[in-house]
Amino acid sequence: MLTDGRSTVALRGCFEDPLLNAMNFLNEVVREYPEAISFAPGRPPEQWFDIRAQIDGIASFVDASRAADGVSLDRAWARFGQYDRTNGIINDLLARHLRRDEGIFVSPASVMVTVGAQEAMAVVLAGLFVPGRDLLLVADPTYIGITALARILGISVVPVPSGPAGLDPDVLERTIVDASARGRVRALYLIPDFNNPLGVTMTREARERVLQLADLHDLLVIEDNAYGMYAYDEARLPTLKALDRACRVVYVGSFSKTLFPSLRVGYLVADQDVDGSARTLAQELSKVKSLLTVNTPALCQALTGAVLMRTGGSLEPVVCASREQCRRNRDVMLAALGEAFSWAAGRITWNRPAGGFFLTLTLPFTFTAADVATCARDHGVIVCPMQIFSLQGDRACEVRLSFSAVTEQEIVTGVERLAAFCRRACAGERFSCPPSASSSSRPISTRGAY
Ligand SMILES: Cc1ncc(COP(=O)(O)O)c(C=O)c1O
């Protein structure tokens, strides 16, 4: 098309999808109201980043590779500047980290180092799904990184409504049966630990049943464990991958929350056998990665590798200070909610996350994207409507509160401000939520599938 002599570009239909704009929308609100306290972003607490020291570690990584390969230091540095193996240069260190911190026993050949967890998801979706035929099931609501990506790739997504403890295996089973009439259910995506956005954790029994269902119905499980190292209470439950005897789970990890997000290092574990190939699924998927990012930057891998070399593979000593900070923040937020919402006891409720960065606040009125700006402008606090994460368009009476990247004082003040907004909303009776709005007992809907 031509306008005033300049050509214009017609975008694909998916650009209209609100999913693709959700994060921009929140960022714009944060930019527009810089004085507001924001409980919106899922960021790690940056006061614990140790970037300068970790950059210095790159030299020790190169030196170790020089010693291992018996080359000169000059040669080791020169080689370090080259294109390198598509699936990564720190796979053995990652395999050791998985063994030590997650009880996951896999070979380095089953690991692919990626540009953040986001690329791991892109590799899996682009590599394993036939658009138009294959269906991706997702625990709903869920992280937009996967659903928006599926939308761009033209992969149909079917929501599996979550209950109070995350994905409910009974609901999953019914959804698999229902969806199988419409296409091949290829995989299920879920975040069993310290879920983003809900803050819930799946029980051990539910994990076992998900694996049984995956086996029974011949599907893969994409397990995203971005927050696994942030456990605050009792001992952690095993990940699905640690329980995965039948090789059903493709595991996605990230260093964004444990080291720092701009590092852009994540990974996937795909130890499955592949029809007609002697190579692992991770190795076969390198064909996809080689066309997305060629390889994950060696500088970033070396920084990560040096940290893992220094700690013997465990992230425990690296993450303990920021985890302690986040645990305190969670407790401060829980106490602040109890205090500020005492006038609404039983009407306004919230969950107690066992880890991670988020909790869910449930209101007796709808809180939509339009309310975000009102809340920021009139009350100086920014929160995230749960609805933006929901494929079914429900969860209208819930908000996600993030407590990881704010100070304790900001938490107390921000929660008081949010309570003031809620008082006004309740007094105005402007909105109201049906009691069942966030219940998992709703009939399964595939309306949200696209
Ligand atoms: C559940 C989940 N998975 C993956 C990511 C993205 O990880 P990365 O920064 O490694 O791409 C996030 C980021 O917030 C997340 O919440």
Ligand as a Chemical Component Dictionary entry (heavy atoms), coordinates in Angstrom:
data_LIG
# 
_chem_comp.id                   LIG 
_chem_comp.type                 NON-POLYMER 
_chem_comp.pdbx_formal_charge   0 
_chem_comp.three_letter_code    LIG 
# 
loop_
_chem_comp_atom.comp_id 
_chem_comp_atom.atom_id 
_chem_comp_atom.alt_atom_id 
_chem_comp_atom.type_symbol 
_chem_comp_atom.charge 
_chem_comp_atom.model_Cartn_x 
_chem_comp_atom.model_Cartn_y 
_chem_comp_atom.model_Cartn_z 
_chem_comp_atom.pdbx_ordinal 
LIG C1 C1 C 0 7.929  -18.735 33.875 1  
LIG C2 C2 C 0 9.001  -18.007 33.135 2  
LIG N1 N1 N 0 9.701  -18.654 32.202 3  
LIG C3 C3 C 0 10.659 -18.038 31.505 4  
LIG C4 C4 C 0 10.965 -16.715 31.723 5  
LIG C5 C5 C 0 11.988 -16.019 30.854 6  
LIG O1 O1 O 0 13.231 -16.413 31.153 7  
LIG P1 P1 P 0 14.470 -15.838 30.342 8  
LIG O2 O2 O 0 14.763 -14.483 30.875 9  
LIG O3 O3 O 0 15.539 -16.828 30.670 10 
LIG O4 O4 O 0 14.140 -15.829 28.900 11 
LIG C6 C6 C 0 10.272 -16.000 32.688 12 
LIG C7 C7 C 0 10.588 -14.584 32.904 13 
LIG O5 O5 O 0 9.998  -13.862 33.620 14 
LIG C8 C8 C 0 9.263  -16.658 33.413 15 
LIG O6 O6 O 0 8.531  -16.024 34.333 16 
# 
loop_
_chem_comp_bond.comp_id 
_chem_comp_bond.atom_id_1 
_chem_comp_bond.atom_id_2 
_chem_comp_bond.value_order 
_chem_comp_bond.pdbx_ordinal 
LIG C1 C2 SING 1  
LIG C2 N1 SING 2  
LIG C2 C8 DOUB 3  
LIG N1 C3 DOUB 4  
LIG C3 C4 SING 5  
LIG C4 C5 SING 6  
LIG C4 C6 DOUB 7  
LIG C5 O1 SING 8  
LIG O1 P1 SING 9  
LIG P1 O2 DOUB 10 
LIG P1 O3 SING 11 
LIG P1 O4 SING 12 
LIG C6 C7 SING 13 
LIG C6 C8 SING 14 
LIG C7 O5 DOUB 15 
LIG C8 O6 SING 16 
# 
